[in-house]
Amino acid sequence: MRNPRGVIAVAAILAVTAVGCANGESTPTTSDGLRTVRVSTIGVSGAAAMVLGVRQGFFEDAGLDVRIVPAEAPAVIPSLLSGDAEIGFLNAPAVLLARSNGVPVVAVSNTSANPADPAENNIQLQVAADSPIRVPKQLEGRTVAVDTLFQLPHLSILNALTSRGVNVAKVKFTELPFPAMTDALRAGRVDAILTADPFVTVGLAAGARNLLSGSTGQPVGVPQSVFLASEKLTTSERATVDSFRAALTRACEYAQLHPDELRAVLPTYTRVAPDLAVKIRLPVYTTAAAPAGWQHWADVLTRQRVAKKAVRPDGAYL
């Protein structure tokens, strides 16, 4: 199972790398002396602690004027390499895969982890309420919808299924956008859907049932969402990176203590409606991540043959 999109994305990233950072301009400081930091951010809940931290003034206290730049996942790394952004938001496997292809990026901080209870994880494999599929092993020979092959949700469920003794080579995975999954499941076009909140909540309301959590089989401390930067920035402006890391730690701690405030910011930068924002499952917001967690993702990428060679986590994170 190879991912054409992944190959195309890596090719695009390498093309940007070839021209270096000549297209980017150095970002100025504000009139009050704050260092402007543009953060290329995907509109998902994993970035919520940072958004809340900006509103609370934690980054300003650290001497930073953080400006959130909305982005789609494939554009994040190119924006860092071109100099259009200083910091980006992605996930740990994406950083490892980029580095395995020679792309000079590094994770500067973790920002989310899985809840202790897999049932509370925001990535869930769902089947129809009346489906005969009762255990993961019964997915062999069936079709499962995923949003994008070999990205974080898909890699998570490949690991989860493998941990339950499922031969994933016998499972057919097909790409389908999250918003279309519940209708496809209801119509019987697929046997199961791998969905992420708010669509987990939408699916349950429509009568689907959770079969397996995306975090099943993952050890404690595995990094999920991360912030990353170019190696050039981490070398030339380490003080700026460290200030961002310190403010992010403060933001994650605040988010964990004030979940209602965090939920209130979700509709401001995501497509999550206010009525769903108060219901959906949230990750654990933390900047802590065990080194073994990075090795876990490296092993998953290698085992699933996503990369052309064995993936190593050396130097992938600060």
N, C-alpha and C positions, 0 to 999 in steps of 0.2 A: 504494500500500500504506500505509494509515493504521493506527495502533495504538490500538484502543479503550481498552485498558488504560492506555496512556500518557496519553490524554486524561482518563480518570477519575482517575488518580493526580495529575496536575497540578491538576485541579479540587479535589481533597481538600487538596492543599498550599496552594492559594490560599485555601481556606476557613480553614485554620489561620492563615495570614498575616493574614487580616482581623481576627482577634481578638487578634493580637499575641502577646506573651509573658505575658499576664496569668495564664494557668493554671500557669505554672511558678514554682517557688520558688527563691530563691537558694540555691545549694549551700554548705554550711558548710565550714570547715576542720576537720581532725581535732584531737584533743587534743595532738598533737605538732606542730601548726602546718602540716601538709600541706594544700594546696588540693585538695579533692575534685573530680575530673573524671570525669563519667559518659560512657562512650564507647559509643554505639549501634553494635553490631557484628554483621555478618552472619557466619554460620558457614562461611567459606570460607578457602582457604589464603592468599589475599592479605593477610589480617589477622594471619597467624601471627607475623610479626616483632614486632608490637606486643605480642601476648600473651606471647611469649617475653621481651620486654623488661620487661614488668611483673614476671614471675617472677624475672628477674635483678636487679630493684631499680633499674633505670635511671631510671624515672619518679619513684620515691621520692627518688633522689639529686637529681632536678631540682625537688624540692619539691612533687611531685604524688602524690595518692592516687588512682590510676586504677582505676575500677570498671567492668568490662566488663558491658554490658547487652545480652543477646542480642536480636536484632531480625531481622525480615524486611525486604527491600529497600524496599518501599513505605512502611514506617513510619519510616525513618531521618530523612528531611528534616522531616516533621511533628514528630518528637521534638525536633529542634533549635529549631524555631520556637516550640514550646510551652514550652520551657525544661525539658523532661524529661531532656535530655542536653545536654552542652556540645559534644561532638565526635561526629561520625558517620563511618561507613565506607561508601563507595560506589565509584563509578568516575568517570573524567573526563567521559565523554559525559553521564552523569546530571546532573553539576553544570552543564554547559553548557546542557542542555535546560531545567533548572529556571530558570536565570538568564534564558534567552530568554523565559520566561513570567513574568518579573518577581519570581521568588522570591529573597529576599535571603540567599543562601548563597554561600560562597566556599571553595575548596579551600585548606587550610592546609599540606598537604604531600602529595607523592607518596609511595607506599610500595612500589610494585612496577612492574616493567617486563618486557618480553619477553626471553627468552633470545636470544642471538645467532643460534643455529641454530633456524629455524622448526620443524624436526622435534621439538625439545624443548619446544615451546610446549604449555601445558596446555589449549588449546582446539584441537580438531581436527575436521575434517569426515571422517566415516567412511562407507564403503560395505561391502557384504557381500563376503566373500572371492571369491565366484564372480560378482560383479556385472560386467556388460559395460562399466560406466563406468570408463574408464581415465584420462581427462583431464577437468578441470573443465568444459570447453565442452560435454561430453556431459550436463551437468546441465540444460541448457535443455530445457524441456518435462517435467521431472521434479519430484518432490516431496521436499522436504528438511524434516526436523523440527528445530525450534529450541525452546528452553525458553520464551522470551518474545520476542515480536516487538519489534525496535528497541531491545533492551538490548545491553549490551557484546558478548556472543558473536555475536549476530546482526549488529550493525553491523560487527564485525570481519570476518565472512565475506562480507558484502556488499562491503566494500572489497577483500578478497582476491580474490573472484571477478571483480570489475570490473578489477582489475589483471591478470588472466589473460585478458581479452577476453571474458568471459561477459556476456551481456545478462541482468542479474538480473531484469528485468521478465518474462522468460520462465521464470523459476524459481518454482515454487509453494512458499511457506514455510508450514508448519503448526505450531502450538504443541503440544508434548508434553513432559511432565516428564522430566528427565534419567533417572531410574530406569527409565522405561518404554521408552526409546529402543532399547536393544539388542534387546529382544524384538520391537519393531515392525519393526526392520530385518531380523531373522532371518525374520519371518513375511511379509516383502514388502509390508507396509502403507505403507512409505515407501521411497524409493530411496536416501536418504542421511540421516545424522543429524549434527547439529552438537552435539558433546558436549564436556564439560569434565571434567578429572580430579576425582574418582577414576574417573569413568565412561569416560574414554578408555582407561584401563588395563583396566577391566571389559570394554569392547568388544573390545579386542585379544585378551584371553584367551578371548573367545567366538568368535573367528574373523573379526572385522571387520578391515578394513585402512584406514589413514589415506590419504586422497586429497589433502587440502590443509590447511595450517596456518592457523589464524585470524590469525596475525601476518604472513602473506604480503602483501607490498605496503605494509607499514608502515615508515616511516623509523625510524632509530635514535632512541631517547630519547622515544618516545611514552608518555605517562603511561597507566597502566592503573588499578590500585586507588589510591584517594586517601582521605585524611581531610579532612573539611570541617567548617565551623562556620557559624553565622549571622553576618552582617555585624555585627550588634549586639555579639556576643561579641568579634570580632576588633578592634573599636574600643574597647570598654569594658575588656577584659581582655587587651590585647595581650601583656603580660608572661606571662600564663598560657599563651597560645597559643604564644609563642616557647619557653617551657620545654618544652611538649609536643613541639614540632618538634625541639628539640635532643635530647631523650631518644629520640625516634623514630629520628633519624639514628644514634644510638648503637646502638639495637636492630637496625636493618637491617644495620649493619656487622657486628654480632655474629652475626646469623642467617646471613649469607653465609659466615662462617668456621666456623659450627657447625651444619651441616645436620642432623646426627643429633639434636641437641637440639631443633631446630625441628620435625622430623618427630615427635618424641615428644610435643609439645604438641598436635598436630593433633587426636587423638582426644578431647582434653579439652574442646574447645569446638565441634567440628564432628561430623558424622555419619560421618566417615571412620574405618573400622575400623583397628586397629593394624597388621594384616597388609597393608593397602593403603597406609597412611601411609608405609611404608618404600619403596614402589615408585613412587608417583605422581610426575608431573612437577611441578616447582615453578617459580614465577616468579623473577625476579631481584629481590631485596629491596634497594631503593634509594630514597632521598628525592630524588634528582636527576631532573629532567625538563626537557627543552629546550622553550622557548616555541613552537618550530615544531611540537612534538608536540601542543600544545593547538590550534594552528591546523589541524593534520591532522584532529582530531576535529570541529572546527567545520565544516570542508569536507565531511566525510562526512555529518554531520547535515543540512547544507544540500543537498548533492547528492541524498541519499535522500529529501528533502522530509519529514523527520520533524517539523520545526518549521514554523510558519506563515510565518516570515520568515527571512532569512539569519542564521545563528548567528555571533556574534563572541565571541572569547575574552577581550576586554578586561575586566580586573577579575575574572576567574574564579578566579584563584589568587594567593596571596601570593608 
